[in-house]
Amino acid sequence: MPEVIVHLAEGRTHEQKKALMKDITDAVVKNTGTPADSVTVSIIETPKIHKMKGGVLFSER
């Protein structure tokens, strides 16, 4: 029962997140032979004011 957790900065649409989770599910099925209904994909979104890279907040990029 594979589980994939994706961390993203907020800002993507419902459709984008749904497509991403579907593509990830398909990749896990293809590469592990696991049935799709056994694959769990979760997205954890972080507000851009709570995420920083290289000393710059994502909200300031």
C-alpha positions in Angstrom: 0.0 0.0 0.0 2.2 2.8 -1.2 1.7 6.3 0.1 3.2 9.4 -1.5 3.2 12.8 0.3 3.9 15.9 -1.7 4.8 19.3 -0.1 3.8 22.3 -2.1 3.6 26.0 -1.6 0.0 27.1 -1.8 -1.4 28.6 -5.1 -2.4 25.7 -7.4 -5.9 25.1 -8.5 -8.0 22.1 -7.6 -7.7 20.8 -11.1 -3.8 21.1 -11.1 -3.6 19.2 -7.8 -6.0 16.6 -9.0 -4.0 16.1 -12.2 -0.7 15.9 -10.2 -2.1 13.3 -7.8 -3.5 11.2 -10.8 -0.1 11.3 -12.6 1.7 10.3 -9.4 -0.8 7.4 -8.9 -0.2 6.3 -12.5 3.6 6.4 -12.0 3.4 4.3 -8.8 1.2 1.7 -10.5 3.4 1.5 -13.5 6.7 1.2 -11.6 5.5 -1.0 -8.7 2.7 -3.1 -10.1 0.5 -2.0 -7.3 -3.3 -1.6 -8.1 -4.4 2.1 -8.3 -6.9 1.6 -5.5 -4.0 0.8 -3.1 -2.1 4.0 -3.8 -2.6 7.0 -1.5 -1.4 10.5 -2.5 -1.6 13.4 -0.2 -0.7 17.1 -0.8 0.4 19.2 2.1 0.2 22.9 1.2 2.2 25.6 3.0 1.2 29.2 3.0 3.8 31.2 1.0 4.5 33.4 4.1 5.6 30.2 5.9 8.1 28.9 3.3 11.5 30.3 2.5 14.3 29.4 0.1 17.7 31.1 0.0 16.6 33.5 2.7 13.7 34.9 0.7 10.0 34.1 1.5 8.0 32.5 -1.2 5.5 35.3 -0.8 8.2 37.8 -1.7 9.4 36.1 -4.9 
